[in-house]
Amino acid sequence: MAGFYQGLTDAYGRPIEKNELTREIAAPTIGGVRSPITGYPGDGLNPQRLAAILREADAGDPLRYLELAETIEERDLHYAGVLGTRRRSVAQIEISVESASDAAGDVDMADTVRDWLTRDELSDELFDILDAVGKGYSFTEIIWDTSEGQWQPQRLEWRDPRWFRPARRDLTTPLLIDEHGAEQPLPGGKFIGAVIKAKSGLPVRSGIARMAIWAWMFKAFTQRDWAIFTQTYGQPLRIGRYGPGATEDDRATLFRAVANIAGDCAAIIPDGMAIEFVEASNLGTGHSNYMERSDWLDRQVSKGVLGQTTTTDAVSGGHAVSKEHRKVQEDIERADARALSAVINRDLVRVWIDLEHGPQKRYPRIKIARPDEEDLDQLSNSLARLVPLGLRVQVSEIRDKFGLAEPEDGAEVLGAPKDVPPDPPPLGDIPDDLTPGEGRRSLHQEHSPGGRMADELIADAALPLAGPAIGGMVERVRDLVAKAGSLDEAIRALENASAVRSAPADLIAVMRQALMLAWLSGEAAEADGGRDGD
């Protein structure tokens, strides 16, 4: 198959074998070991059981922990909301591709990756990869397309992390559970293994769910007690009173009326009997205790997932506090985006390029990040000024900033005008001791038939005199640009230089002479007009 190279390895040194890449090896089966049917360890959970589940995971058997992490996403609306917000905020960010260089081959490889990223399914696939935010790690199988003799990812399939276990020797290296229940090493180039840590340590202990499970359990206790309290005190106590002559049947009739009045809201009793409703005096206080407890636990979960509470909970603080909290969430978003970019570049882009083009010294890189608020007009104007002065700028970098792809062969493209004005003729000299009278006569001669125009004389006279001063300024600008590490640094250096430096004295003198020559030109033209009129 074209494009396949023997001896390839992935970023972990695992050999890449063609036969393993062309088939699905981690698909679920209802009747097999990798069953999509999950257990429910959250039912009846208590601190003792939760501690035992976490110890199992730490010892290399994370099955019940992963099932519990899935359970709290399903049963806790707040946790599902904040975790989904964190994952979706990264999954929907625009993705750019940076080529390794401006060489034609590197640009073609970057364009290939860029075209693949336009798939509508990509956002959902990235959301699934970010399952690692909650559980600590995730695995996505790459389904490769070789239908036309090429290597290209056809789709990315999320695989249940319950079907993977850490190797007992280090509790870090992932192993796949095969159809017979045996643990097998992951084949190279077949999986995207994402580890996004909320804390340092083993992957199984680094996910958000590890911390959120405790808050979820305590909140479940609070909600259960709240439900019992509401059922007991939410409705008034019903008391039936009967007289001393009431028979057993009368008392049974009254009891049925009192018992049914809560659900049926209607009852009949014999004459002479009475029903009273006694309101609970501590209903408001008890209700607020449960609510405050639940809300407090929700805020702790918000801090753990998003780093703040203002964007998810109704808290006071004003607009300034909201802006500061939003910055915290943006910091977490950037960290997740960079981690996701690194994972895809390592486990997908590199393998893809190796399969299709062979090993490379440098590879195209995808970048998941919100675009900076950059003024492209200012960038264009700055490039127009600095590039002619010697600033070297990589074309692919500028093209990426504007979101433009490399033009295809034969495509109609925009470009600079083909008819470039010729270089100006050699500059003439002007006598240093030119007097106004002589200048008037010289300018008058230049207006004579067959003579040169006055503005040409001014240019020929002023430019040679300004040459040394302008040359010195150009050298200073080139020196500032050469020392700058980026375009922004070059702009700031030029702005600072212009703020502290004035125009050279010799250049000012030349400009004064040019103004004098322009004045003399006007005088000469006026004199010619007067004589013609006479």
C-alpha positions in Angstrom: 0.0 0.0 0.0 1.5 3.3 -1.1 2.9 5.5 1.6 3.6 2.7 4.2 7.1 2.6 5.6 8.4 -0.3 7.6 10.1 0.3 10.9 7.8 3.1 12.0 7.1 3.7 15.7 4.8 6.1 17.5 5.7 8.7 20.1 6.0 5.9 22.7 8.3 3.7 20.7 5.6 1.2 19.9 5.9 -0.3 16.4 3.3 0.6 13.9 1.9 -2.4 12.1 -0.2 -2.1 9.0 -2.5 -5.0 9.7 -3.4 -3.6 13.1 -4.3 -0.2 11.7 -6.7 -1.4 9.1 -9.2 -3.1 11.5 -11.2 -2.1 14.6 -9.7 -3.7 17.6 -11.6 -2.1 20.5 -15.2 -2.2 19.3 -17.9 -3.1 22.0 -19.7 -6.4 22.0 -22.9 -7.1 24.0 -22.0 -10.7 24.8 -18.3 -10.2 25.1 -15.9 -8.8 27.7 -16.1 -5.3 26.3 -19.8 -4.9 27.0 -21.4 -1.4 26.8 -23.7 -2.4 29.7 -22.4 -0.7 32.8 -22.8 -1.4 36.5 -24.2 1.1 39.1 -21.9 1.3 42.1 -23.6 4.6 43.1 -26.7 2.8 44.3 -26.6 2.9 48.1 -23.1 4.5 48.2 -21.7 5.3 51.6 -18.2 6.5 52.7 -16.9 3.0 53.4 -17.9 1.7 49.9 -16.6 4.8 48.2 -13.2 4.4 49.9 -13.0 0.8 48.9 -13.8 1.7 45.2 -11.1 4.3 45.2 -8.5 1.9 46.7 -9.4 -0.6 44.0 -8.6 2.0 41.3 -5.3 2.9 43.0 -4.3 -0.8 42.9 -4.9 -1.1 39.2 -8.6 -2.1 38.9 -10.4 1.2 38.0 -13.6 -0.5 36.8 -16.0 0.5 39.6 -14.4 4.0 39.8 -15.0 4.6 36.1 -18.6 3.4 36.4 -19.1 5.7 39.4 -17.6 8.6 37.5 -20.2 7.9 34.7 -23.0 7.7 37.3 -22.4 11.1 38.8 -22.5 12.7 35.3 -25.9 11.2 34.8 -27.4 11.9 38.2 -26.0 15.3 39.2 -27.2 18.0 36.9 -24.8 20.6 38.3 -21.7 18.4 37.8 -22.9 17.5 34.3 -23.4 21.1 33.5 -20.1 22.5 34.6 -18.1 19.6 33.2 -19.9 19.8 29.9 -19.3 23.5 29.8 -15.5 23.0 30.3 -15.4 20.3 27.6 -17.6 22.1 25.0 -15.7 25.4 25.4 -12.6 23.7 24.0 -14.3 21.3 21.5 -15.8 24.2 19.6 -12.7 26.4 19.3 -11.5 27.0 15.8 -8.4 24.9 14.9 -5.5 26.3 12.9 -2.6 24.4 11.3 0.9 25.6 11.2 3.2 24.2 8.5 6.7 23.2 9.4 8.2 25.7 6.9 7.4 27.5 3.7 8.8 24.6 1.6 6.2 23.3 -0.9 6.2 19.8 0.7 5.6 21.1 4.2 2.8 23.5 3.0 1.1 20.6 1.2 1.2 18.4 4.3 -0.3 21.3 6.4 -3.0 21.8 3.8 -3.9 18.1 3.9 -4.4 18.3 7.7 -6.2 21.5 7.4 -8.7 20.0 4.9 -9.4 17.1 7.2 -10.2 19.4 10.1 -13.2 20.8 8.2 -15.2 17.6 9.0 -18.5 18.3 10.8 -17.9 15.4 13.1 -14.7 16.8 14.5 -16.4 18.8 17.3 -18.1 15.7 18.7 -14.9 13.7 18.4 -12.9 16.3 20.4 -15.7 16.4 23.0 -15.3 12.7 23.5 -11.5 12.9 23.7 -12.0 15.5 26.5 -13.7 12.8 28.6 -10.2 12.7 30.1 -11.1 16.0 32.0 -13.5 14.1 34.2 -12.0 10.6 34.4 -8.4 11.6 34.1 -7.8 9.8 30.8 -9.6 8.7 27.7 -8.9 6.5 24.7 -10.1 7.1 21.1 -9.5 4.6 18.3 -8.4 5.9 15.0 -10.3 4.3 12.1 -7.9 4.7 9.1 -9.1 5.0 5.5 -6.9 3.3 2.9 -9.6 3.0 0.2 -7.6 4.9 -2.5 -4.2 3.8 -1.5 -3.6 6.6 0.9 -3.5 6.9 4.7 -6.1 9.2 6.2 -8.1 9.2 9.5 -11.7 8.3 8.5 -13.2 8.9 12.0 -12.3 8.9 15.6 -14.2 6.5 17.8 -14.5 7.0 21.6 -13.8 3.8 23.5 -15.1 3.1 27.0 -12.1 3.6 29.4 -13.5 0.6 31.4 -11.9 -1.6 28.6 -8.4 -0.4 29.5 -6.3 -1.0 32.6 -3.0 0.4 33.8 -0.1 -1.9 33.8 0.6 -3.2 37.4 4.3 -2.4 37.1 3.8 1.4 37.0 0.0 2.0 37.1 0.5 4.3 34.1 1.1 2.4 30.9 -2.3 1.6 29.4 -3.3 -2.0 28.4 -6.3 -3.0 26.3 -8.6 -5.8 27.5 -9.0 -8.1 24.5 -12.0 -10.3 23.6 -10.8 -13.0 26.0 -10.3 -10.7 28.9 -6.5 -10.7 28.7 -4.5 -7.5 29.0 -2.6 -6.6 25.8 -0.3 -3.7 25.0 -1.8 -1.0 22.8 -0.7 -1.2 19.1 1.3 1.8 17.9 -0.6 4.4 15.8 -4.0 3.1 16.7 -5.2 5.1 19.7 -5.3 8.7 20.9 -4.5 8.4 24.5 -5.4 11.6 26.3 -4.4 12.4 29.9 -5.6 15.7 31.2 -4.7 16.1 34.9 -6.4 18.3 37.4 -3.6 17.3 39.9 -0.3 15.7 39.6 0.0 11.9 40.2 -1.3 8.7 38.6 -3.7 9.2 35.7 -6.4 7.3 37.5 -6.1 9.7 40.5 -5.8 13.0 38.5 -9.3 13.5 37.1 -12.0 15.9 38.3 -14.3 13.0 39.1 -11.9 11.8 41.7 -12.6 14.9 43.7 -16.2 15.5 42.7 -17.4 12.0 43.8 -17.1 12.9 47.5 -19.1 16.1 47.1 -21.7 14.2 45.1 -22.1 11.5 47.8 -22.5 14.1 50.6 -24.9 16.1 48.4 -26.9 12.9 47.8 -27.2 12.4 51.6 -28.4 16.0 52.0 -31.0 15.6 49.2 -32.3 12.4 50.7 -32.7 14.0 54.1 -34.3 17.0 52.4 -36.8 14.8 50.6 -37.7 13.1 53.9 -38.1 16.4 55.7 -40.3 17.8 52.9 -42.5 14.7 53.0 -42.8 14.9 56.7 -43.1 18.6 57.3 -44.0 19.9 53.9 -47.7 19.2 54.5 -49.5 20.1 57.7 -50.2 17.4 60.3 -53.7 16.2 60.1 -55.5 15.4 63.4 -59.0 13.8 63.5 -61.1 14.3 66.7 -64.1 12.1 67.6 -66.5 12.3 70.5 -66.7 9.9 73.5 -69.6 8.0 72.0 -67.8 7.1 68.7 -67.8 3.5 67.8 -65.0 1.4 66.4 -66.4 1.9 62.9 -66.6 5.6 63.5 -63.0 5.8 64.4 -61.9 3.7 61.4 -63.9 6.0 59.1 -62.2 9.0 60.6 -58.8 7.5 60.3 -59.4 6.7 56.6 -60.5 10.3 56.0 -57.4 11.7 57.7 -55.0 9.3 55.8 -56.6 9.9 52.4 -57.0 13.7 52.6 -53.3 14.2 51.7 -53.6 12.5 48.4 -57.2 12.8 47.6 -57.6 16.3 49.2 -61.2 15.3 49.9 -63.0 13.2 52.6 -66.3 12.7 54.3 -66.8 12.1 58.1 -69.8 11.7 60.3 -71.4 14.7 61.9 -69.8 15.4 65.3 -66.3 14.6 64.2 -63.6 17.2 63.3 -60.2 17.4 61.4 -57.6 19.9 62.3 -54.4 20.9 60.3 -51.4 21.8 62.4 -48.6 23.7 60.5 -44.9 23.0 61.3 -43.4 26.1 62.8 -39.7 25.3 61.8 -40.5 24.5 58.1 -38.7 27.5 56.7 -35.5 27.2 58.8 -35.2 23.4 58.1 -35.7 23.9 54.4 -33.0 26.6 54.1 -30.5 24.4 55.9 -30.7 21.7 53.3 -30.7 24.2 50.4 -27.6 26.0 51.7 -25.8 22.7 52.2 -26.6 21.6 48.6 -25.7 25.0 47.1 -22.4 25.1 49.0 -21.4 21.6 47.7 -22.4 22.8 44.2 -20.1 25.8 44.5 -17.2 23.6 45.6 -17.8 21.4 42.5 -17.8 24.6 40.3 -14.5 25.7 41.7 -13.0 22.2 41.1 -14.2 22.1 37.5 -14.1 25.7 36.3 -11.9 27.3 38.9 -14.6 29.8 39.9 -18.3 30.1 40.7 -19.6 33.4 39.2 -20.3 32.0 35.7 -22.4 29.1 37.1 -23.9 30.2 40.5 -25.8 33.3 41.5 -23.3 35.0 43.8 -22.8 38.6 44.6 -19.7 40.6 43.7 -20.6 42.8 40.7 -19.2 43.1 37.2 -15.6 43.4 38.3 -15.6 40.1 40.2 -17.4 38.4 37.2 -14.6 39.6 34.9 -11.9 38.2 37.2 -13.7 34.9 37.5 -14.1 34.7 33.8 -10.4 35.1 33.4 -9.8 32.1 35.6 -12.1 30.0 33.4 -10.3 31.3 30.3 -6.9 30.2 31.9 -8.3 26.7 32.4 -9.7 26.7 28.8 -6.3 27.6 27.4 -4.6 24.9 29.4 -7.1 22.3 28.2 -6.7 23.5 24.6 -2.9 23.2 24.7 -3.1 19.8 26.2 -5.5 18.6 23.6 -3.4 20.1 20.8 -0.3 18.3 22.1 -2.2 15.0 22.3 -3.6 15.2 18.7 -0.2 16.3 17.3 1.5 13.4 19.1 -0.9 10.5 18.5 -2.6 11.5 15.2 -0.8 14.1 13.1 2.7 12.6 13.5 1.5 9.0 12.8 -0.5 10.2 9.8 2.4 12.1 8.2 4.7 9.2 8.8 2.3 6.7 7.1 1.7 9.0 4.2 5.0 10.7 3.6 7.6 8.9 5.8 9.4 10.2 8.9 10.0 14.0 8.9 12.3 16.2 10.9 9.4 18.6 11.6 5.7 18.0 11.3 2.7 20.3 10.7 1.1 21.2 14.0 -2.5 21.9 14.8 -3.2 24.7 17.3 -6.4 24.8 19.3 -6.8 28.3 20.6 -9.1 31.3 20.5 -7.7 33.9 18.1 -6.1 36.8 19.8 -7.9 40.1 19.3 -5.4 41.2 16.7 -5.8 44.2 14.5 -5.1 42.7 11.0 -5.3 46.2 9.5 -2.5 47.4 11.7 -0.6 44.2 11.0 -0.9 44.8 7.2 0.2 48.4 7.6 3.2 47.4 9.8 4.3 44.8 7.3 4.1 47.3 4.4 6.4 49.6 6.3 8.8 47.0 7.9 9.3 44.4 5.2 10.9 46.9 2.7 13.3 47.9 5.5 14.6 44.3 5.9 12.2 42.6 8.3 12.0 38.9 7.4 8.5 37.3 7.9 7.5 33.7 7.2 4.8 33.7 4.6 3.0 30.7 6.1 2.7 32.5 9.5 1.0 35.5 7.9 -1.2 33.3 5.8 -2.3 31.4 9.0 -3.1 34.7 10.8 -5.4 35.7 8.0 -6.9 32.1 7.7 -5.8 31.8 4.1 -4.7 28.5 2.5 -1.8 28.0 0.0 -3.2 28.6 -3.5 -3.6 25.6 -5.7 -1.8 25.1 -8.9 -3.4 27.1 -11.7 -5.7 29.0 -9.4 -6.4 32.7 -10.0 -4.6 34.6 -7.3 -4.2 38.1 -6.1 -0.7 39.5 -6.1 1.4 42.6 -6.6 1.2 44.5 -9.9 3.3 43.0 -12.6 4.3 46.4 -14.1 6.7 47.7 -11.5 7.8 51.3 -12.1 11.4 51.5 -13.3 14.2 52.7 -11.0 14.6 56.5 -11.1 17.4 57.9 -13.3 20.7 58.8 -11.7 20.3 61.8 -9.4 21.9 65.0 -10.5 23.9 67.5 -8.4 23.0 71.0 -7.4 25.7 73.5 -6.5 26.1 74.2 -2.8 26.3 77.9 -3.5 23.2 78.2 -5.6 21.8 81.7 -5.1 18.1 82.6 -5.3 18.7 84.5 -8.5 20.6 81.7 -10.1 18.0 79.3 -9.0 15.3 81.5 -10.6 17.2 81.5 -13.9 17.9 77.7 -13.7 14.2 76.9 -13.0 13.2 79.3 -15.8 15.5 77.3 -18.2 14.0 74.1 -17.0 10.6 75.3 -18.1 11.9 76.1 -21.6 11.0 73.9 -24.5 12.9 70.6 -24.3 14.0 71.3 -20.7 13.2 69.2 -17.7 10.4 69.9 -15.3 11.0 71.9 -12.1 9.9 69.1 -9.8 12.5 66.8 -11.3 15.1 69.5 -10.6 13.9 69.6 -7.0 14.2 65.8 -6.6 17.6 65.7 -8.3 18.8 68.4 -5.9 17.2 67.3 -2.7 17.6 63.5 -2.7 21.4 63.4 -3.1 21.7 65.8 -0.2 19.3 63.8 1.9 20.9 60.5 1.1 23.3 60.2 4.1 20.7 61.3 6.6 18.1 58.9 5.3 20.7 56.2 5.0 21.5 56.6 8.7 17.9 56.4 9.7 17.4 53.3 7.6 20.4 51.7 9.3 19.0 52.5 12.7 15.6 51.0 11.7 17.2 47.9 10.3 19.2 47.5 13.5 16.1 47.7 15.7 14.2 45.3 13.5 17.0 42.8 13.5 17.2 42.8 17.3 13.5 42.3 17.7 12.2 38.8 18.4 8.8 39.3 16.8 6.8 41.8 14.8 5.2 43.2 17.9 8.6 43.8 19.5 9.8 45.6 16.3 6.8 47.9 16.3 7.3 48.8 19.9 11.0 49.4 19.4 10.3 51.8 16.4 7.6 53.6 18.4 10.0 54.1 21.3 12.8 55.3 19.0 10.5 57.8 17.3 9.4 59.1 20.7 12.9 59.9 21.9 14.7 60.8 18.6 14.1 63.8 16.5 14.9 64.2 12.8 18.6 64.6 12.0 19.8 68.2 11.6 21.2 67.5 8.2 17.9 66.1 7.0 16.1 69.2 8.3 18.5 71.3 6.4 17.9 69.4 3.2 14.1 69.7 3.7 14.5 73.5 4.1 16.5 73.6 0.8 13.8 71.6 -0.9 11.1 74.0 0.3 13.2 76.9 -1.0 13.6 75.2 -4.4 9.8 74.6 -4.5 9.3 78.3 -3.7 11.7 79.3 -6.5 9.9 77.0 -8.9 6.7 78.8 -8.2 8.3 82.2 -8.6 9.8 81.1 -11.9 6.5 79.8 -13.2 4.8 83.1 -12.1 7.5 85.1 -13.9 7.1 83.1 -17.1 3.3 83.6 -17.0 3.8 87.4 -16.6 6.1 87.7 -19.6 3.8 85.6 -21.7 1.0 87.9 -20.8 3.1 90.9 -21.7 
